[in-house]
Amino acid sequence: MASPSQAAPAFVRLAAHPLRWRLLTALADGDLRVRELTDLAAAPQNLVSYHLRLLRDGGLVTAARSSHDGRDSYYRLDLDRCAHALAEAGTALHPALRSAPAPPRLPDGPHDGAAPAVLFVCTGNSARSPIAEALLRHHGGGRVTAASAGTRPKAEMHPRAVQILRERYGIDISAQRPRRLDAPHRRFDRVITLCDKAREACPDFGDHARHAHWSTPDPAAAPDAPAAFHQVAADLDTRVRHLLPLLAHTPQPAPKTEEHP
């Protein structure tokens, strides 16, 4: 029998199970509900719920009630926690494998084709989605096209969203105005909804656009709005940074070829 020092690290034990690995990989792209995970994992709901509970107990997955339908919950993968757990697993195997996880970033070097385009969607387009848009543009260094819109846009940007971007990240969006999400007139490679209500109202942007959902509470509706805005901005900054390496591998449309009679 293995001694405690020889036991596999907790992350390895959790992730090694085939169904739990399918759940982890599904959640790596965005937040999902149980019924969606059940379909993706091709497993009964009670079994999926059991393994989700184990992942939650292990600190790899969190859950939050949907702001659209309180009977539903969105499950989210903590990518930072996974990165640190993987580093700890390497150290447990051999001290020479000790390394701190590198912060996610857009890889250096030339990129072929057009810059990948990302659209962030929420309801009012006054706080969450413009914060995400600004952060992606900031971290993308001109190699990513970022935009945002709202299903029911407010009249102006929330002043706390403007303030936190300016004070924490040195980004000025004071001249920006909320934009309406109309029928798509331009191509986006990724469409990311941040509001549970907006997810249900977001139109289809075609097969070329990859859809994902980041279930983010509305900071303007929180009892302690200043703290909520700081938390949402920090959370979106983390998620945007984890998005960057994925954008480097965004497939570009094949060039059009001339047709000859």
Residue pairs with C-beta under 8 A, 6 or more apart in sequence:
8 16
9 85
9 88
9 89
9 92
10 58
10 85
11 58
11 60
11 82
11 85
11 86
11 88
11 89
12 89
14 20
14 54
14 55
14 58
14 60
15 21
15 24
15 60
17 51
19 41
19 43
19 47
19 48
19 51
20 51
20 54
20 55
22 40
22 41
23 37
23 41
23 48
23 51
23 52
23 55
23 61
24 55
24 60
24 61
24 77
24 82
26 32
26 37
26 40
26 41
27 37
27 61
27 75
27 76
27 77
28 77
28 79
29 210
29 212
30 192
30 212
30 213
30 214
31 74
31 75
31 76
31 213
31 214
31 215
32 40
32 74
32 75
32 213
33 66
33 72
33 73
33 74
33 75
34 45
34 48
34 49
34 52
34 73
34 75
35 45
37 48
37 52
37 75
38 44
38 45
38 48
41 48
52 61
52 63
52 75
55 61
56 62
56 63
59 78
59 81
60 77
60 78
60 81
60 82
60 85
61 75
61 76
61 77
61 78
62 75
62 76
62 78
63 73
63 74
63 75
63 76
64 73
64 74
64 76
64 215
64 217
65 72
65 73
66 72
66 73
66 74
66 196
66 215
67 195
67 196
67 197
67 215
67 217
67 218
68 196
68 197
68 199
68 200
69 196
74 196
74 213
74 215
76 215
79 238
79 242
80 101
80 238
83 101
84 101
86 101
87 98
87 99
87 100
87 101
90 97
90 98
90 99
91 97
91 98
103 241
104 241
104 242
104 244
104 245
105 139
105 241
105 244
105 245
106 139
106 140
106 141
106 143
106 144
106 244
106 245
106 247
106 248
107 245
107 248
111 143
111 248
112 252
113 252
114 145
114 252
115 140
115 142
115 143
115 144
115 145
116 144
116 145
116 189
116 190
116 247
116 250
117 144
117 145
117 146
117 147
117 186
117 187
117 188
117 189
117 190
118 136
118 144
118 145
118 146
118 147
118 188
118 189
118 190
118 191
118 192
118 243
118 247
119 147
119 148
119 149
119 188
119 190
119 191
119 192
119 205
120 128
120 129
120 130
120 132
120 133
120 136
120 146
120 147
120 148
120 149
120 192
120 193
120 194
121 129
121 148
121 149
121 150
121 151
121 181
121 191
121 192
121 193
121 194
121 195
121 198
121 199
121 202
122 128
122 129
122 148
122 150
122 151
122 193
122 194
122 195
122 198
122 216
122 218
123 150
123 151
123 152
123 195
123 197
123 198
123 218
124 150
124 152
124 153
124 154
124 158
124 178
124 220
125 148
125 149
125 150
125 153
125 154
125 178
125 179
125 180
125 181
126 150
126 153
126 154
126 156
126 157
126 158
126 161
126 178
126 220
127 157
127 158
127 160
127 161
127 218
127 219
127 220
127 229
127 232
128 194
128 195
128 216
128 218
128 219
128 232
128 236
129 148
129 149
129 150
129 194
129 195
130 148
130 157
130 161
130 173
130 176
130 178
131 161
131 164
131 165
131 232
131 233
131 236
132 146
132 148
132 192
132 194
132 214
132 236
132 239
132 240
133 146
133 147
133 148
134 146
134 165
134 169
134 171
134 173
135 165
135 169
135 171
135 233
135 236
135 237
135 240
136 144
136 146
136 240
136 243
137 144
137 146
138 169
138 171
139 240
139 241
139 244
140 146
140 244
140 247
144 244
144 247
147 179
147 188
148 179
149 179
149 180
149 181
149 182
150 178
150 179
150 180
150 181
150 198
151 181
151 197
151 198
151 201
151 202
153 178
153 179
153 180
153 181
154 178
155 178
156 177
156 178
157 173
157 174
157 176
157 177
157 178
158 220
160 219
160 220
160 225
160 226
160 229
161 173
161 219
161 229
162 172
162 173
162 174
163 229
164 229
164 230
164 233
165 171
165 172
165 173
165 233
166 172
166 174
168 230
168 233
169 233
169 237
181 198
181 201
181 202
181 203
183 203
184 203
184 205
184 206
187 206
187 208
187 209
187 253
188 205
188 209
189 208
189 209
189 210
189 247
189 250
190 209
190 210
190 211
190 212
190 243
190 247
190 250
191 202
191 205
191 209
191 210
191 211
191 212
192 211
192 212
192 213
192 214
192 243
193 199
193 202
193 211
193 212
193 213
193 214
194 213
194 214
194 215
194 216
194 236
195 216
195 218
196 213
196 215
199 213
202 211
205 211
208 253
214 236
214 239
216 232
216 235
216 236
217 228
217 232
219 225
219 228
219 229
219 231
219 232
220 228
222 228
